[in-house]
Structures are given as C-alpha cells and as structure tokens.
Amino acid sequence: MAFATYADLIARPPALPQASEATVTVLMGDAAWWLGVWFKSYGDLVALAAEDEELATGLKILSCSMVRRALTTAAIEGAQSAYQVMGPFSTQIAYRNPDGNLYITNAERDAILALLGVNASGAVSMSSPGL
C-alpha cells in the first residue's frame, strides 16, 4: 500500500515533471516498499501510520519527495549541472540521479526515525540517563 497518491504529488510544488499517473502510482508503490524495507526493524509502517496521523503525513511527504527526485530531469537527462566552454573545448556534467533511483536523505531518515520514537543521532548523555 502506497503512502501517497498522484494527487498528493501534483499538489506539492515545484511543477511535476512529465510523468503519467500510472507511472507515478507505480513509483509510489515502489517507494512504500523501500520504506517498508529500510524501516522494517521498527515495525509495520502501514499499521503504524494507520495509528499515527503525524507519521502518516511524514511518510506521504517522504514518498512524494522520493518520487519527485526519481522523475526529475534537467535539459540533459540525469544532469544536475552542465558546464560547457566553446574554446578551448571543455565540458563538465554532474549527474544528479541518472538511474531514477528512489532514495531518502539523512535528514528525511532522521525525521521518520524521530516520528517512530528513535534517537536517530545515536547520542546519549554521559551524565544522566534519558538524553
């Protein structure tokens, strides 16, 4: 079960790259599968999201971000930036996500872990328990 829909994605700026509703639906399902795998040790995300509205919202936002990154392309497909000089002939291209992979950032991971009640930083207090 996907955490977000095509409507959720198009409601969030910036404008959606060219993609059909069917493609987005498949990618949302893929994103939900990956999230389930990455956070499996914390429980069933679908069941947890059904009980926690804030977690459900976080997973919807995260799914939309993952799918948007997978769909985003520049003028040169997969390029984050391109640098060209005519003489004496130089070209530099930095690829953003050439394979359209679904991934999350460290900040996104930490946010979901915080919603799951996990200390994502791994920091503990040396002077008093509970930090």
C-alpha positions as CSV (number, residue, x, y, z in Angstrom):
1,M,0.0,0.0,0.0
2,A,1.4,3.4,-1.1
3,F,1.6,6.2,1.4
4,A,0.9,8.9,-1.2
5,T,-1.1,9.3,-4.4
6,Y,-0.7,11.1,-7.7
7,A,-2.9,13.9,-6.4
8,D,-0.6,14.3,-3.3
9,L,2.4,14.6,-5.6
10,I,0.9,17.2,-8.0
11,A,-0.3,19.3,-5.1
12,R,3.3,19.9,-4.0
13,P,5.4,22.5,-5.8
14,P,7.5,22.7,-7.9
15,A,5.7,21.6,-11.0
16,L,5.6,17.9,-11.6
17,P,8.0,16.7,-14.3
18,Q,6.4,14.9,-17.3
19,A,5.0,11.6,-15.9
20,S,1.8,9.8,-16.3
21,E,-0.5,9.0,-13.4
22,A,0.2,5.3,-13.9
23,T,4.0,5.8,-13.7
24,V,3.6,7.9,-10.5
25,T,1.3,5.2,-9.0
26,V,3.9,2.5,-9.7
27,L,6.7,4.7,-8.2
28,M,4.6,5.4,-5.1
29,G,4.2,1.7,-4.6
30,D,7.9,1.2,-5.0
31,A,8.7,4.0,-2.6
32,A,6.3,2.4,0.0
33,W,8.1,-1.0,-0.5
34,W,11.5,0.6,0.0
35,L,10.4,2.5,3.1
36,G,9.0,-0.8,4.5
37,V,12.4,-2.5,3.9
38,W,14.5,0.4,5.3
39,F,12.4,0.8,8.4
40,K,11.3,-2.8,8.9
41,S,13.1,-3.2,12.2
42,Y,10.8,-0.5,13.7
43,G,7.6,-2.4,12.8
44,D,5.0,-2.4,10.1
45,L,4.9,1.1,8.7
46,V,1.4,0.7,7.2
47,A,0.0,-0.3,10.6
48,L,1.9,2.3,12.5
49,A,0.8,5.0,10.0
50,A,-2.8,4.0,10.4
51,E,-2.5,4.7,14.2
52,D,-0.3,7.8,14.0
53,E,-1.5,10.7,11.8
54,E,1.8,12.6,12.1
55,L,3.7,9.5,10.9
56,A,1.3,9.0,8.0
57,T,1.8,12.6,7.0
58,G,5.6,12.2,7.2
59,L,5.5,9.1,5.1
60,K,3.3,10.8,2.5
61,I,5.7,13.8,2.3
62,L,8.7,11.5,2.1
63,S,7.1,9.3,-0.6
64,C,6.4,12.4,-2.7
65,S,9.9,13.6,-2.3
66,M,11.3,10.2,-3.3
67,V,9.2,10.0,-6.4
68,R,9.8,13.6,-7.4
69,R,13.6,13.0,-7.3
70,A,13.2,9.9,-9.4
71,L,11.2,11.8,-12.0
72,T,13.2,15.0,-12.1
73,T,15.4,15.5,-15.1
74,A,17.2,18.6,-16.5
75,A,17.8,19.7,-20.0
76,I,20.5,16.9,-20.2
77,E,18.7,13.9,-18.7
78,G,20.0,13.0,-15.3
79,A,22.3,16.0,-15.1
80,Q,22.3,18.2,-12.0
81,S,24.5,20.8,-13.7
82,A,26.3,21.2,-17.0
83,Y,29.3,23.4,-17.8
84,Q,30.4,24.0,-21.4
85,V,33.0,26.3,-22.9
86,M,33.5,26.7,-26.7
87,G,37.2,27.2,-26.7
88,P,39.5,25.5,-25.9
89,F,36.7,22.9,-25.7
90,S,35.6,22.0,-22.2
91,T,32.6,20.1,-20.9
92,Q,31.6,19.1,-17.4
93,I,28.4,17.4,-16.4
94,A,27.4,16.4,-12.8
95,Y,24.8,13.7,-12.7
96,R,22.0,14.0,-10.1
97,N,20.2,10.7,-10.3
98,P,20.8,9.2,-13.7
99,D,19.0,5.9,-13.0
100,G,16.0,7.5,-11.4
101,N,16.6,5.6,-8.1
102,L,14.3,6.1,-5.1
103,Y,16.3,7.3,-2.1
104,I,16.0,9.3,1.1
105,T,18.3,11.9,2.6
106,N,19.8,11.7,6.0
107,A,17.5,14.5,7.2
108,E,14.5,12.6,5.9
109,R,15.6,9.4,7.6
110,D,16.2,11.2,10.9
111,A,12.7,12.8,10.7
112,I,11.0,9.4,10.2
113,L,13.0,7.8,13.0
114,A,12.0,10.7,15.3
115,L,8.4,10.0,14.4
116,L,9.0,6.4,15.2
117,G,10.4,7.4,18.6
118,V,14.0,6.5,17.8
119,N,17.0,8.6,18.8
120,A,18.4,9.0,15.2
121,S,21.6,10.7,16.2
122,G,22.7,7.9,18.5
123,A,23.8,10.4,21.1
124,V,23.5,9.5,24.8
125,S,24.2,11.6,27.8
126,M,27.3,10.7,29.8
127,S,26.0,12.4,32.9
128,S,22.3,11.5,33.1
129,P,20.2,8.7,31.6
130,G,17.5,9.5,29.2
131,L,19.0,12.0,26.8
